[in-house]
Amino acid sequence: MDTTALLKSVPTGLWIGGEERTTSSTFNVLDPSDDQVIATVSDAGAEDAVAALDAACAVQADWAATAPRKRGEILRSVFEAITEQADDIAALMTLEMGKVFAESKGEVTYGGEFFRWFAEEAVRIGGRYTPSPAGTGRIIVTKQAVGPCYAITPWNFPLAMGTRKMGPAFAAGCTMIVKPAQETPLTMLYLAKLMDEAGLPKGVLSVLPTSSPGPVTEALIDDGRLRKLTFTGSTGVGKSLVKQSADKLLRTSMELGGNAPFVVFDDADIDAAVDGAILAKMRNGGEACTAANRFHVANSVRQEFTEKLVKRMSEFILGKGLDESATLGPLINSKQLSKVTELVSDAVSRGATVAVGGVAPGGPGNFYPATVLADVPADARILKEEVFGPVAPITGFDTEEEGIAAANDTEYGLAAYIYTRSLDRALRVAEGIESGMVGVNRGVISDAAAPFGGIKESGFGREGGTEGIEEYLDTKYIALTR
């Protein structure tokens, strides 16, 4: 693949009002496999944020008034464009984020699906008409677009974390400004260009790459014309954004950190549980908020599970994401590498055993091997903190009640996974686990047709499913006299 030609086809300026706009200030985008510069992009500031909001407000009324079928057809066209250019988009993601090419292709499929799903939901925005109980009039309830939205997306899924927000927003009739992560702006800029070519009206989408998100975000949140803030990222940043948005009482949705438990009961199919563990842990190299972060395994099957998981994890091959032989790419940057190394070292210092991996290879790039930690003690930080890397810490339990308690021993509540052959137990445990999403005998739960989101300190609001579009709609009650 000619990556040089691909990079030349990507806009490197800001995308405002359907046009590329360069700035005198720029920042570099690095390849995490060797920390080499792959592109230099324009660096947005507060004045650019206002310009993007000007463009969004200028077309908001027209876009909201566009026929739902027309909005849906545009989204369908975007889905088809993404599908046609899947290889290029995947290669671009691999270059700037590091994940192996097969993982990037999977994200293209998943990310594109949000445009197909919400293309269909655009024509299903409902309401109701009923007589008032007193018989004095009629009650009409309608749904209308919230208005201009601001989306902040993370680096780990450069395409899908944006499409999961843009799909429902555009289907509902909202305009949107997207601030991609500093580490991975190229995929979003390329998508903006594709959407423009697919017929999205100019101004409906703007993209603001920046190395200084504070001024950009503050300018938008403080502007009374913005009506919605949606964020995917860490809980700490999410809390700060909610506080910032309070003065304007913005509609907010927050998809925040996770600490997903993977619970294997004594009646589980162990081979199936190991298959699921590989998917839940190693998808995206472990850099996913839904990644299994801690493995609670019934003591009676813990040795068997650990041995089989170690065998599978030892088969991962580190390498650059575009190398055909690689099955595990680098972490996003040196900071993340240091965090993973620190959490593993802490667990080992407290008594955990490294069953496989556990040592970064050194040299260029931010590589860390697939790692299994056995006999992890309860006080290890890795059981409390989101590792965001290819490390599977295993600890044991005896009773079902202990398994549920261990799963719930966290301030987070995004995703959880359970393995059992018993339907009664599956339903009982799924209901008892404090989490917005629970996978039963499956290691991948994300689906455009399902509501994605968490509880507790993992945030609020839902993305995807029939619920996702509601985040971008206001409810209006119209009272009619009889």
N, C-alpha and C positions, 0 to 999 in steps of 0.2 A: 504494500500500500504506500502511495506517495503522500507521506504526512506533510511534507513541505508545501505541496500544492493545496492540501486540505487546510492547513493553517492560513494560507494566503486568502482563502475564500471566506474566512470568518471576520465579521466586523470587529474592529478593535477600538472603536470609539464608543461613546455613550449612544444608546438608542432612545431617542426622544421624539415623540410625535411621528413615528414611522420613518425617521431619518437618522442616519449616523451623524454624530456630532463629536468632533475631537476637542480635546482640552490640552492646555500647555503642560498640565501636571499628569504624570503617568505612573504606573507601577508594573512590575514584572510578574508574570505567571511562570511558575517553576514546574518542571517534571519531577515528581517525588522519587522517581527511581534513580536519579542522579543529581538532582537539584540544579539542573541546567535550565536557563531561560528558554521558554518555548514561544513566548509572545509578550509584547508590551501593550498594555491597554490604557485608555483614558481613565482618569481618576476623578470621579464626580465629587462635587462639593454642594454646599447648601443652595447656591443659586441655581445649580442644575436640577436639584430636587424640585424647586419651585417651578422651573420651566416644564418639568415633566408633569407636575400637577396641573399647571396651566393647560397643557395639551390634553390631559385626561378630562378636565372639567369642560373643555371646549366641545368635546364630542360625547360627553356622558348622556345627555338627554336624547340625542339622536340614536346612540347605541341601545339605550334602554327601550326606545320606541321601535327599534328594528324588530320585524316579525320573528317570533321564536323559531319558526322553521328556517328562516334565513340565518339566524345565529347558529342554529344546529348544523346547517349545511357548511358554514365556514369552518366550524370545529371538525366536522367530518373531513373536510379537505385538508386540514392541518394533520389529522391522524394519518391520512393517506400519504402526505408528504414525508412525515416522520418514518413511516413504514418503507417508503421508497429509498430513503437516504439512511437507513438504519446502520449500515456499515460505517459510513462517514461519521455519524453522530457517536457511535460506539467508540471509534478510534479516537475521536476528539476527547471524549470523557476519559478514556484510558490515559491519554497523554497528560491531561491536567490533574487527574485524580489518582491514577496509579492502578486501579483495579484491572484484573486480567480481562482480555477482550471478550471472552465468553460472558463474564459477569456484566460487562457494559452492554452487550447485545440483549441480555435479559432485562436490563433496566430500560432500554429503548422500547422493548415490547410492553413492559409494565407502564412506563411513563406515557407512551402513546395511547394506551388504553383509556386514560382519563379523558382524552378528547373524544374518543369514540363513545364512551359511556355518557358523558355530559352532552354530547351532540343529541343523544336520544332523550336526555332528561330536560333539555331546553323547552320541549313542547309539552312537558307534563307538569308545569308549574300550576298548582291548583289553587282553589279558594272554596268558598261555600256561600250558599244562599238559603236562608231559613226564615220562617216567620218568627217574630218575637213571641216568647211565651205568653205575654199579656195580650197578644193580639192587636197591639197598637201600631205595628209597623213591620218592616222587613230588616233583616240583618244580612249585610253583604260583607264578606271577608275576602280581601284580595292580597296578593303578594307582589311587592315591587322591589326593584333593584336597590340595594343599600346605597350605592353610589361609588365614588372613587375609592379604591382599595390600595393598600401598601402591603406587599408581601416580602418577607425576609426569609431567604432560603439558605440551607447549609451546604457544605462541600461534599458530603458523603454520597448523595444522589443528585448530581448536578442537573439532570433532566427531570426526574420524576417528582422531586420535591417542589418544583415549579409547576409542572403540569397538573399536579394534584390540587393546586390552588387556582391556577388560571382556568382550567376546564369548567369548574362550577361558577366561578366569577363571571366569565364571559357568557356562559349559558344563561345566567340570571340577568344579564344586561348591565353588568358592572364593568368599568374600566379599571386597569390595574397598573401599578408601578412595582417592578420587581428589583430588589437589591440582592444579587447573587453573592455567594461567599467570595471573599478576596482570592482564595486559593483556586476557585473554579468558575470564573466568569464566562469562559469561552463558549461552553455549551449553551448557556442561556442567550448569549448574543447571537449565536448561530440559529437558535430556535426562533428568536425575534425576526430574523431575516426570512426564515421559512414561512412564518405566519403572515408576514407582509406579502410574500409572494402568493400565499394561499388565499388572499383576499380579506384579511383582517383589516378593518378601516384604520387609517392612520390616527394615532393618538389613543387608541384603545389599550395599547400596551407600550410601556416604556421600560427600559432596562438600565439600571444605574450601577455599574461596577465601581467600587470605591475601596481605597485602603483606609479610609477614615469614616466609618459608618455613623459615628456619633452625630456630626453636624447634619448629615443627610437625613437621618432618622428624626432628629429634633426638628428640623425645618418642616418636615411633612406632618409629624404628629401635632405640632403647634399651630398648623394651618387649619382653620376651621372648615375648610372645604373637604378635607379628608374624612371619610366616614367609617373606614374599616381597617384594622391592622391584623394581619395573620403572620405568625412566626413559627418556624421550626428550628429548634436548636436547644441549647442548654437551659436547664431550669433557672439558673442564676440570671442569665440574660433575659429570659422570659419574664421573671418577676419584675425586673427593672423596667421592661417595656410596658407591663401592665400598669405599673405606678405612673410612668410617663403619660400613658394614654388616659389616665383617670380624669385629668382636668377637662378634656374635651368629651369625656364619656364615649369614647370610640367603641364600636363593636369590635371585639377581639376574639381570636381563636388561637390557642397556644398548644403546639405539639412539642412537648419538652422531653427531658431526659428519661431514661429507662434503666431498669435493673432486673431484666427478665429472668425469672426462675424457670428451670427445666426440671420437672419432677418426674422421676421414674419409679413407679410402684412395683411391688414384688410380683404382681401378676402380669407385668408388661411383656410384650414381645421384644426381647432385648435387641435382636438384630434390627427390627424396625425402629426401635428407640435410638440406636446408634446412627442409622440412616437419617432420622429426623434431627439428631443432635448435630450432625455435620452440616445439614442445611441451616438449622437455626443459629449455629455458632459461626460458620465460615462464610455465609452469604456476605458478599461485599468485604471479604477479608476480616469479618468481625466488626467492621466500622458501620454499624447500623443500630439505631435506637431500639429496634426490635430483636437484636441479637441476644441469644441465650447468654446471660452474664454469669450465672452460677448454676451448678448442676447438683440437685438434691436427689440422691439415689438411695432406694431402700437397701439397707445393709446386707440383706440376704442375696441381692443380685449385684452389689456394688463392684465386687472384684471382676465379675464377668463383663459388666458394662465398661469398666475402666480399661481392661485389657483390649477389648474390641475397639473402643474409641481410640486408644493409643495407636493401634495398628492403622486405623484409617487416617488419623492425623499425621502419622509419620510418612504418608504417601504424598503429601503436598510438596510441590516443588516451587521454591522461591525464584522469582525472576521478574524482569520487566514485563509489564502488562501485555505488550504486543508480541512478546516472544511466544512462539507456538507451544513450546515445552512447559511454560510457566503455568502453574495452577494457583499461585498465591502471589499477589503483587506487593508493593511496598505500602507502608502506612503513609498518611498524607504529608507529614513533615517531621522534623527532628523533635519538636515539642511532644507530639503524640508518641513517638518512639521512646522518649524519655519517660513518659507517663506509664506506658505499658511495662517497661523495664523496672520502674520503681515499684509498681504493684506486685509484680512477680517476686522481686527481691524481698518485699515486705512479707509476703505469704511464706516464702522459704525460711525467712528468719524466725517465723513463728511456728515452724514445724512442718510445713507442707513439703511434699516430695515432688520433684520434677520428674514426671514419667516419660516425657518426650519434649524436645525443644528447650525453651527457657533461656537461650543465649542468642543475642543479636549477632549476625555474622560479621559485622563491621564493614569497612570499606565504604564506597559511595552509595548513596541512597538510604532510604529509611526502612530497611527490611527487618522483619521480625518473624521467626519461624512459627509454624503451628505448634501450640504448646498445650500439654495437659498437666495439671497439678493435682496430685492425689492427696488424700488425708488433710484437706485444708481446714485449719482450725476456725472456730466461730468468730474469733477476733481479728481475722485477716481483713485488711482493707478491701481486698478484691471482691469480697462478698458484699460490701457495702457501697462501693464506688463503681461507676460504669467504666469498664476497662477499654471499650472501643478498640479492640484488637483481637488477634487470633489465639486467645488464651481461654482454656476451659478448666475452671477450678471445680473439683468434685468433693462433695461432703456427703455424709450419710444420715439416715434417719431410720426409725423402727416402725412407728405406727402412722396410720393415715393422718391422724390429728397433728402429729409432729411434722409431717410433710407439708400440710397446709400452713401450719404456723411458720415454718421456715420460709415458705414461698412469700408469705405476707410480711416478713420481717424486713421491711424497707419502706422508705417514705415515697417510693415511686409506685406507679401502677399503670404501666403502658401495656406490655404484653407478657404472657405466661404460656408455658407449654406443659402438658401432662401426658404421660403414657400409661395406659392401663387397658386390659382386655374387658373390664367390666363396664357396661353402659351405666349401671346405677352409680358406680364410683365416679365415672367420668362426669356425669351431670352434677353429682353431689360436690365434687371437688371444684369443678368449673364455677359453680355458684358460690363456693366458699372462698375462692381466691379473689383478692382485691385487685382487679386489673380490668382495664377497658377492653382487652382482647385476650381470648384464651384459645390456644390451638390444642385440639384433642387428637392425639396420635398423628400429628403432622407438624413438620418443622418450618413450613412457610405459610403465613396466614394473610399476607397482604393481598388485596384484591380490589380493583377499582369499583366493583359492585357492592363492596362491604364498607361499613363505617369504620374508619381508622381514627383512633384517638385513645387518650388515657384518662385516668382519674388520679386523685391525690396530687402529688407534686409532678406528675407527668403531664399536667395541663388540662385543658377543657376544649370543647368543640370537636366536631367530627369532619373528616375529609373522606370523600368517596361515598358510594351507596346513594340511596335516595335521600339520606340525611345530609349529605355534603352540600347540596345546593341551598339548603335552608340557612347556612351560615352567611349567605350573600343576599338574603331576602328580608325585607321588612314586612311586617303584617299590618295591614290597614283595615280598619272597621268603618264601614259606611252605613249610616242609619237612615233608613227610608221610612217616611210616614205611610200609613196604609192608604 
